[in-house]
Amino acid sequence: MLKNNAVVYALSANVELAQKVAGCLGVELGKVRLSHFPSGEVLACPEETVRGKQIFIIQSTCPPVNETLMECLIFIDALRRSSAKEINVVVPYYGYARQDRKSKPREPISSKLVADLFSTAGADRIVTFDLHAAQIQGFFTCIEDDLSAIPFLGHVILHDESIDKKNLVTVSPDHGGVNRARRIAEKLNTPIAIIDKRRNAAYQPEVMNIIGDVKGKDCLIVDDMVDTAGSVTAAATALKENGAQDVSLVCTHPVLSDPAYDRLSKGVFKHIFVTDSIPLPQKFLNDRNIPIHVCSLAPIIANAITAINSDTSVSHSYDMYAN
């Protein structure tokens, strides 16, 4: 049970997840007035007084990203102007995270801009999961806690009896994700393989080499997010061409933009494990060719909220999945 006059709010992006979090905490969600003016502008504000209260908002900046982002910023502003004591924003999926550097001349660093907007609106703390690049934490001028769903997902797979861990190889789809894949591999006690890839002139992924032995093995690709599913399906195809028996996929953020559905519905993966950081369209849940398992972040978020509320370590939020 929360103390210190705390209130948990859900905006439009993660209502079902927020309800699960509230259930874990044993509280009711705060009432929000959320609407649009005829011009399309957003109105978001609390329906009851928040003066002197510790606030927790749950809102992913997922597609439609500009809508969910503005909704959250406007709600933060309303809370600040209503004399809330502390504003904590849980952002299970942080949009614009891939625009974290200038890869070409004259490009923006949008993830830094979004971080500045949260602080300008009045957020005191941001809680995220598996930021695309760890250094994004340094973009925030408010407190930023980047939790990881990887120990939790590894725990789920470890206890899934349909997966033969003795024949499993954990695979990183690129060099940048090796640390993430290694954390899963250590938990499952498996060897690791790495996909050596590059993108062509049309920005399509091309697999160059596979570092590691996958012949006759069941492979588990570990990624932080899946957007159009181009990279992971290309990786799965390359693994099977190199003798892999079955390929499964685990990722924190199922963005799943078009043409992800068409690619995944071809039955490339034996299992797909994702979290509910982003709500899944129903078609992904109804298609038998997409064996998707949704693992809820609600207990971890509830533990993080409890830790912040009681001034204890947030890093203990997923200790229950350490073994």
C-alpha positions in Angstrom: 0.0 0.0 0.0 1.3 3.4 -0.9 1.9 6.1 1.7 2.7 9.8 1.7 -0.4 10.9 -0.1 0.5 9.2 -3.4 -1.7 9.0 -6.5 -1.3 6.8 -9.6 -2.7 8.1 -12.9 -3.0 6.4 -16.3 -3.2 8.3 -19.6 -4.4 6.7 -22.8 -1.3 4.7 -23.9 -1.1 2.0 -21.2 -4.5 1.9 -19.5 -4.6 -1.9 -19.1 -1.0 -2.0 -17.8 -1.7 0.8 -15.3 -4.8 -1.1 -14.0 -2.6 -4.1 -13.4 0.0 -1.9 -11.6 -2.8 -0.4 -9.4 -4.0 -3.9 -8.6 -0.5 -4.9 -7.5 -0.3 -1.8 -5.3 -3.9 -2.2 -3.9 -5.0 1.3 -5.0 -7.5 2.9 -7.4 -6.2 4.9 -10.3 -6.7 8.6 -10.1 -9.4 10.2 -12.2 -8.2 12.0 -15.3 -10.1 14.4 -17.6 -8.8 13.6 -21.1 -10.3 15.1 -24.2 -9.7 16.9 -27.5 -10.9 20.3 -28.6 -12.5 20.6 -32.1 -9.1 21.7 -33.4 -7.5 18.5 -32.3 -5.6 20.1 -29.3 -5.3 17.9 -26.2 -6.8 18.7 -22.8 -5.4 16.5 -20.0 -5.9 17.3 -16.3 -6.7 15.6 -12.9 -10.3 15.7 -11.8 -9.5 16.0 -8.1 -7.1 18.0 -6.1 -3.4 17.1 -6.2 -2.0 19.8 -4.0 0.9 18.5 -1.9 0.6 14.9 -3.4 3.2 12.6 -4.8 2.1 11.7 -8.3 2.9 8.7 -10.5 1.9 8.8 -14.2 2.0 5.7 -16.4 2.3 6.6 -20.1 4.4 5.1 -22.9 5.3 7.6 -25.7 4.4 4.9 -28.2 2.5 5.3 -31.5 0.8 7.6 -32.1 4.0 9.0 -30.5 3.4 12.7 -30.9 -0.1 12.3 -29.5 0.9 10.3 -26.5 3.9 12.5 -25.8 1.9 15.8 -25.9 -0.8 14.2 -23.8 1.8 13.4 -21.1 3.5 16.8 -21.2 0.2 18.6 -20.9 -0.9 16.4 -18.0 2.5 17.1 -16.2 2.0 20.8 -16.7 -1.5 20.6 -15.3 -0.2 18.8 -12.2 2.6 21.3 -11.7 0.2 24.2 -11.9 -2.1 22.4 -9.5 0.7 22.4 -6.8 1.5 18.7 -6.9 4.5 18.0 -4.6 6.4 15.5 -6.8 5.7 14.3 -10.3 7.1 10.9 -11.3 6.5 9.6 -14.9 6.8 5.9 -15.7 7.5 5.7 -19.4 7.6 2.0 -20.2 8.5 2.7 -23.9 10.4 5.9 -24.6 9.7 7.2 -28.1 12.4 8.9 -30.2 15.1 6.9 -28.4 16.7 5.8 -31.6 17.4 9.4 -32.5 20.2 9.7 -29.9 23.0 11.1 -32.0 23.7 12.8 -35.3 24.4 10.0 -37.8 24.4 12.4 -40.7 24.9 16.2 -41.0 22.0 18.4 -40.0 20.1 15.7 -38.2 18.4 16.4 -34.9 19.0 14.6 -31.6 15.4 14.1 -30.8 15.8 11.9 -27.8 17.6 14.8 -26.0 14.8 17.2 -27.1 12.1 14.9 -25.6 14.1 14.6 -22.4 14.3 18.4 -22.1 10.5 18.6 -22.7 9.8 16.3 -19.8 11.9 18.5 -17.5 10.5 21.7 -18.8 6.9 20.5 -18.3 7.7 19.8 -14.6 8.6 16.1 -14.2 10.8 15.4 -11.2 11.7 11.8 -12.2 11.4 9.6 -15.3 11.3 5.8 -15.1 12.0 3.9 -18.3 12.7 0.4 -19.5 15.6 -0.7 -21.6 16.4 2.6 -23.3 17.8 2.0 -26.8 21.1 3.5 -25.8 22.2 3.7 -22.1 23.7 7.1 -22.6 20.2 8.6 -23.1 20.0 8.7 -19.3 22.5 11.6 -19.4 20.1 13.6 -21.6 17.8 14.2 -18.6 18.2 17.1 -16.2 15.7 15.5 -13.8 16.2 12.1 -12.1 16.1 9.2 -14.6 15.9 5.5 -13.6 16.3 3.1 -16.6 15.1 -0.3 -15.4 15.6 -3.5 -17.5 13.0 -6.1 -18.4 15.8 -8.5 -19.4 16.1 -10.3 -16.0 12.3 -10.7 -16.0 12.2 -12.0 -19.5 15.1 -14.4 -18.8 13.2 -15.6 -15.7 10.1 -16.3 -17.9 12.1 -18.3 -20.5 14.0 -20.2 -17.8 10.8 -21.5 -16.4 9.1 -22.2 -19.8 9.2 -26.0 -20.1 8.5 -25.9 -23.9 12.0 -24.5 -24.5 15.0 -26.9 -24.4 17.6 -24.9 -22.6 20.2 -27.6 -23.1 20.1 -27.1 -26.9 19.7 -23.3 -26.8 22.0 -20.6 -28.1 21.4 -17.0 -27.2 21.8 -14.6 -30.2 22.5 -10.9 -30.4 21.1 -9.5 -33.7 24.0 -7.0 -33.9 27.2 -6.0 -32.1 25.4 -3.3 -30.1 23.1 -5.7 -28.4 25.8 -8.1 -27.1 25.6 -7.1 -23.5 21.8 -7.5 -23.5 22.1 -11.0 -25.0 24.9 -12.0 -22.6 22.6 -11.2 -19.6 20.0 -13.6 -20.9 22.7 -16.2 -21.8 24.2 -16.1 -18.3 20.7 -16.6 -16.8 19.9 -19.5 -19.1 23.5 -20.9 -19.0 23.8 -21.0 -22.8 26.5 -20.1 -25.3 26.2 -16.9 -27.3 26.2 -16.1 -31.0 26.4 -12.7 -32.8 24.9 -11.6 -36.1 27.4 -9.4 -38.0 25.2 -7.2 -40.2 25.1 -4.0 -42.0 22.5 -1.9 -43.8 22.5 -1.3 -47.5 21.9 1.9 -49.4 18.1 1.4 -48.9 18.7 1.0 -45.1 17.7 -2.7 -45.3 19.6 -5.1 -43.0 22.0 -7.5 -44.6 23.5 -10.4 -42.6 27.2 -10.7 -43.4 28.4 -13.4 -40.9 27.3 -15.4 -37.9 29.8 -15.4 -35.1 29.3 -18.6 -33.1 28.0 -22.2 -33.7 24.3 -22.5 -34.4 24.2 -25.7 -36.4 21.5 -28.0 -35.0 20.7 -25.6 -32.2 17.6 -23.8 -31.0 18.3 -20.0 -31.2 16.9 -17.3 -29.1 17.3 -13.8 -30.6 17.4 -11.0 -27.9 16.6 -7.4 -28.8 15.4 -4.3 -27.0 12.7 -3.5 -29.6 11.1 -4.8 -32.8 9.8 -2.2 -35.1 9.2 -3.4 -38.7 10.7 -6.8 -37.8 13.1 -6.5 -40.8 16.3 -7.1 -38.8 15.0 -10.0 -36.7 13.4 -11.9 -39.6 16.6 -11.4 -41.7 18.6 -12.7 -38.7 16.2 -15.7 -38.2 16.5 -16.6 -41.9 20.3 -16.4 -41.8 20.4 -18.6 -38.6 18.3 -21.3 -40.3 20.4 -21.1 -43.4 23.4 -21.8 -41.2 21.8 -24.9 -39.7 19.7 -23.6 -36.8 16.9 -25.9 -35.9 14.3 -23.4 -34.5 14.5 -19.7 -33.8 12.6 -17.8 -31.1 12.6 -14.1 -30.3 12.5 -12.1 -27.1 12.3 -8.3 -26.9 11.2 -5.6 -24.4 9.3 -3.3 -26.8 6.9 -4.6 -29.5 6.6 -1.5 -31.6 5.5 -3.7 -34.6 5.0 -1.1 -37.3 4.0 -2.2 -40.8 5.1 -4.5 -42.4 5.9 -6.3 -39.1 2.6 -8.2 -39.2 3.2 -9.6 -42.6 6.8 -10.6 -41.8 5.9 -12.3 -38.4 2.8 -14.1 -39.7 5.0 -16.2 -42.0 5.8 -18.4 -39.0 9.5 -17.5 -38.8 9.7 -17.8 -35.0 8.8 -20.7 -32.8 8.2 -18.4 -29.8 8.0 -14.6 -29.4 8.3 -13.1 -25.9 7.5 -9.4 -25.4 6.4 -7.2 -22.6 3.3 -4.9 -22.4 5.3 -1.7 -22.6 3.3 -1.1 -25.7 -0.2 -2.5 -26.2 -0.4 -5.1 -28.9 -2.9 -4.8 -31.8 -5.4 -7.6 -31.5 -4.4 -9.1 -34.9 -1.0 -10.1 -33.4 -2.8 -11.9 -30.6 -5.3 -13.7 -32.8 -2.9 -15.1 -35.5 -1.8 -18.6 -34.7 1.3 -18.1 -37.0 2.5 -15.5 -34.5 3.2 -17.4 -31.3 3.4 -14.3 -29.1 3.6 -14.4 -25.3 3.0 -11.1 -23.5 4.8 -10.8 -20.2 3.5 -7.9 -18.0 5.8 -5.3 -16.5 3.2 -4.5 -13.8 4.9 -6.2 -10.9 8.2 -4.4 -11.6 6.5 -1.0 -12.1 4.6 -1.5 -8.9 7.8 -2.4 -7.0 9.5 0.7 -8.5 6.6 3.0 -7.4 6.7 1.5 -3.9 10.5 2.0 -3.7 10.2 5.7 -4.8 7.3 6.2 -2.5 9.2 4.8 0.5 12.6 6.2 -0.4 14.3 2.8 -0.9 16.4 1.5 -3.7 14.6 1.3 -7.1 17.2 -1.2 -8.4 15.6 -3.8 -6.1 12.4 -3.6 -8.2 13.3 -6.8 -10.2 15.3 -8.7 -7.6 12.6 -11.3 -7.6 13.7 -12.3 -11.1 17.4 -12.4 -10.2 17.5 -16.2 -9.9 
